[in-house]
Amino acid sequence: MRVIVIDDDQLVEMSLTTILGSDEEIEVVGSGHDGADAVALYQQEKPDVVLMDIQMQEMSGLAASEEILAMDKAAKILLLTTFSDEEYIVKALGIGVKGYILKQDFEAIIPALKAVYGGQSVFGGEVVSKIPALTTAKHAFSYADYDIGEKEQEIIEQVAMGKSNREIAQSLFLSEGTVRNYISAILEKLSLRDRTQLVVFYFTKIC
């Protein structure tokens, strides 16, 4: 897995680079100190995952994420921050990043990177606990309006709980391929781009 590391604290950036470099499955192919560095390095290196701080002086991680995803909607970005403010969570989820974890979850960084690389959306426990309160006004929602069946409803709920395709398959006694097909159909019916948007949709419209 090829990763770029972006953090405006040089000590943090060096520490992250050293820690990630100690894992034989991870290769740090570049590092930088603001969002502009992230955009430039993404264009240059085409990394598998971008590990990036949110609050940086010149260009924020959120702004950089928007630019990178505009260039490549399949980009995998894991945002890393000391803040769990709801404003950042809403913005990050809306942009379409694949993960958002707190720097305090130090031991979770490498597993989170690998999960994002594997196609999962990853959000730290403190972040997940805030998602249901992201919107105060919820609108009436009917699965029937979107032709979503009972099994699809179960899968949506499992995705919202952060379960992988394998875990969902085991829980619902399905094959992983069947789960993938269900999720693709659900995304198409709801006009959503990916699992992250499905999680946001669930907590803001359904839950």
KAVEN-V490539 format. One record per pair of residues at least 24 apart in sequence whose C-alpha atoms are under 10 Angstrom apart, sorted by the first residue. I is the first residue (numbers start at 1). J is the second residue. If there is no record, write none. Layout:
i:I j:J
i:I j:J
This chain:
i:1 j:25
i:1 j:26
i:1 j:27
i:1 j:28
i:1 j:29
i:1 j:47
i:1 j:48
i:1 j:49
i:1 j:113
i:1 j:114
i:1 j:117
i:1 j:118
i:2 j:26
i:2 j:27
i:2 j:28
i:2 j:29
i:2 j:30
i:2 j:45
i:2 j:46
i:2 j:47
i:2 j:48
i:2 j:49
i:2 j:50
i:2 j:117
i:3 j:27
i:3 j:28
i:3 j:29
i:3 j:30
i:3 j:31
i:3 j:42
i:3 j:45
i:3 j:46
i:3 j:47
i:3 j:48
i:3 j:49
i:3 j:50
i:3 j:51
i:3 j:76
i:3 j:77
i:3 j:113
i:3 j:117
i:4 j:28
i:4 j:29
i:4 j:30
i:4 j:31
i:4 j:32
i:4 j:37
i:4 j:38
i:4 j:41
i:4 j:42
i:4 j:45
i:4 j:46
i:4 j:47
i:4 j:48
i:4 j:49
i:4 j:50
i:4 j:51
i:4 j:52
i:4 j:77
i:5 j:29
i:5 j:30
i:5 j:31
i:5 j:32
i:5 j:33
i:5 j:37
i:5 j:38
i:5 j:41
i:5 j:49
i:5 j:50
i:5 j:51
i:5 j:52
i:5 j:53
i:5 j:78
i:6 j:30
i:6 j:31
i:6 j:32
i:6 j:33
i:6 j:34
i:6 j:35
i:6 j:36
i:6 j:37
i:6 j:38
i:6 j:41
i:6 j:50
i:6 j:51
i:6 j:52
i:6 j:53
i:6 j:54
i:6 j:56
i:6 j:61
i:6 j:79
i:6 j:80
i:7 j:31
i:7 j:32
i:7 j:33
i:7 j:34
i:7 j:35
i:7 j:37
i:7 j:38
i:7 j:51
i:7 j:52
i:7 j:53
i:7 j:54
i:7 j:55
i:7 j:56
i:7 j:60
i:7 j:61
i:7 j:80
i:7 j:81
i:8 j:32
i:8 j:33
i:8 j:34
i:8 j:35
i:8 j:52
i:8 j:53
i:8 j:54
i:8 j:55
i:8 j:56
i:8 j:57
i:8 j:58
i:8 j:59
i:8 j:60
i:9 j:33
i:9 j:34
i:9 j:53
i:9 j:56
i:12 j:53
i:12 j:103
i:13 j:52
i:13 j:53
i:16 j:51
i:16 j:106
i:16 j:109
i:16 j:110
i:19 j:109
i:19 j:110
i:20 j:109
i:20 j:110
i:20 j:113
i:23 j:110
i:25 j:110
i:25 j:114
i:26 j:110
i:26 j:113
i:26 j:114
i:33 j:57
i:33 j:58
i:33 j:59
i:34 j:58
i:34 j:59
i:34 j:60
i:34 j:61
i:34 j:64
i:35 j:59
i:35 j:60
i:35 j:61
i:35 j:62
i:35 j:63
i:35 j:64
i:35 j:65
i:35 j:67
i:35 j:68
i:36 j:60
i:36 j:61
i:36 j:63
i:36 j:64
i:36 j:67
i:37 j:64
i:38 j:64
i:38 j:65
i:38 j:67
i:38 j:68
i:39 j:63
i:39 j:64
i:39 j:65
i:39 j:66
i:39 j:67
i:39 j:68
i:39 j:69
i:39 j:71
i:40 j:64
i:40 j:68
i:42 j:68
i:42 j:71
i:42 j:72
i:42 j:75
i:43 j:68
i:43 j:71
i:43 j:72
i:46 j:72
i:46 j:75
i:47 j:75
i:47 j:76
i:47 j:77
i:48 j:74
i:48 j:75
i:48 j:76
i:48 j:77
i:48 j:113
i:48 j:116
i:48 j:117
i:48 j:118
i:49 j:75
i:49 j:76
i:49 j:77
i:49 j:78
i:49 j:98
i:49 j:113
i:49 j:114
i:49 j:116
i:49 j:117
i:50 j:75
i:50 j:76
i:50 j:77
i:50 j:78
i:50 j:79
i:50 j:97
i:50 j:98
i:50 j:113
i:50 j:116
i:50 j:117
i:51 j:76
i:51 j:77
i:51 j:78
i:51 j:79
i:51 j:80
i:51 j:99
i:51 j:100
i:51 j:109
i:51 j:113
i:52 j:77
i:52 j:78
i:52 j:79
i:52 j:80
i:52 j:81
i:52 j:100
i:53 j:78
i:53 j:79
i:53 j:80
i:53 j:81
i:53 j:82
i:53 j:100
i:53 j:101
i:53 j:102
i:53 j:103
i:54 j:78
i:54 j:79
i:54 j:80
i:54 j:81
i:54 j:82
i:54 j:83
i:54 j:88
i:54 j:92
i:54 j:100
i:55 j:79
i:55 j:80
i:55 j:81
i:55 j:82
i:55 j:83
i:55 j:88
i:61 j:92
i:62 j:88
i:62 j:91
i:62 j:92
i:62 j:95
i:62 j:97
i:63 j:91
i:63 j:92
i:63 j:95
i:65 j:92
i:65 j:95
i:65 j:96
i:65 j:97
i:66 j:92
i:66 j:94
i:66 j:95
i:66 j:96
i:66 j:97
i:67 j:95
i:69 j:95
i:69 j:96
i:69 j:97
i:70 j:95
i:73 j:97
i:73 j:193
i:74 j:98
i:74 j:193
i:74 j:194
i:75 j:117
i:76 j:113
i:76 j:116
i:76 j:117
i:76 j:118
i:76 j:119
i:76 j:120
i:76 j:121
i:77 j:113
i:77 j:116
i:77 j:117
i:77 j:121
i:78 j:109
i:78 j:112
i:78 j:113
i:78 j:116
i:78 j:117
i:78 j:121
i:78 j:122
i:78 j:123
i:79 j:103
i:79 j:122
i:79 j:123
i:80 j:104
i:80 j:105
i:80 j:106
i:80 j:109
i:80 j:124
i:81 j:105
i:83 j:127
i:84 j:124
i:84 j:126
i:84 j:127
i:84 j:128
i:84 j:130
i:85 j:127
i:85 j:130
i:86 j:127
i:86 j:130
i:86 j:131
i:86 j:133
i:86 j:134
i:86 j:135
i:87 j:134
i:89 j:123
i:89 j:127
i:89 j:128
i:89 j:130
i:89 j:131
i:89 j:134
i:90 j:130
i:90 j:131
i:90 j:134
i:90 j:135
i:90 j:200
i:92 j:196
i:93 j:123
i:93 j:131
i:93 j:196
i:93 j:197
i:93 j:199
i:93 j:200
i:94 j:196
i:94 j:197
i:94 j:200
i:95 j:196
i:95 j:197
i:96 j:121
i:96 j:193
i:96 j:194
i:96 j:195
i:96 j:196
i:96 j:197
i:96 j:200
i:97 j:121
i:97 j:122
i:97 j:196
i:97 j:197
i:98 j:122
i:98 j:123
i:98 j:194
i:98 j:195
i:98 j:196
i:98 j:197
i:99 j:123
i:99 j:124
i:99 j:196
i:100 j:124
i:100 j:127
i:100 j:128
i:101 j:125
i:101 j:126
i:101 j:127
i:101 j:128
i:102 j:126
i:102 j:127
i:115 j:164
i:118 j:164
i:119 j:164
i:119 j:165
i:119 j:194
i:119 j:195
i:120 j:159
i:120 j:162
i:120 j:163
i:120 j:164
i:120 j:165
i:120 j:194
i:120 j:195
i:120 j:196
i:121 j:159
i:121 j:160
i:121 j:162
i:121 j:163
i:121 j:164
i:121 j:194
i:121 j:195
i:121 j:196
i:121 j:197
i:121 j:199
i:122 j:162
i:122 j:163
i:122 j:196
i:123 j:162
i:123 j:196
i:128 j:160
i:128 j:161
i:128 j:162
i:131 j:199
i:131 j:200
i:131 j:202
i:131 j:203
i:131 j:204
i:132 j:200
i:132 j:202
i:132 j:203
i:132 j:204
i:132 j:205
i:132 j:207
i:133 j:203
i:133 j:204
i:134 j:200
i:134 j:203
i:134 j:204
i:135 j:203
i:135 j:204
i:135 j:205
i:136 j:204
i:137 j:204
i:137 j:205
i:138 j:203
i:138 j:204
i:138 j:205
i:138 j:206
i:138 j:207
i:139 j:204
i:139 j:205
i:139 j:206
i:140 j:205
i:140 j:206
i:141 j:205
i:141 j:206
i:141 j:207
i:142 j:205
i:142 j:206
i:143 j:190
i:143 j:206
i:145 j:189
i:145 j:190
i:146 j:186
i:146 j:188
i:146 j:189
i:146 j:190
i:146 j:191
i:147 j:186
i:147 j:189
i:147 j:190
i:148 j:185
i:148 j:186
i:148 j:189
i:148 j:190
i:149 j:186
i:151 j:182
i:152 j:179
i:152 j:182
i:152 j:183
i:152 j:185
i:152 j:186
i:153 j:186
i:155 j:179
i:155 j:182
i:155 j:183
i:155 j:186
i:156 j:182
i:156 j:183
i:156 j:186
i:156 j:187
i:156 j:195
i:156 j:198
i:156 j:199
i:156 j:201
i:156 j:202
i:157 j:198
i:157 j:199
i:157 j:202
i:157 j:203
i:157 j:206
i:157 j:207
i:158 j:199
i:159 j:183
i:159 j:195
i:159 j:196
i:159 j:198
i:159 j:199
i:159 j:202
i:160 j:195
i:160 j:196
i:160 j:197
i:160 j:198
i:160 j:199
i:160 j:200
i:160 j:201
i:160 j:202
i:160 j:203
i:160 j:207
i:161 j:199
i:162 j:195
i:162 j:196
i:162 j:199
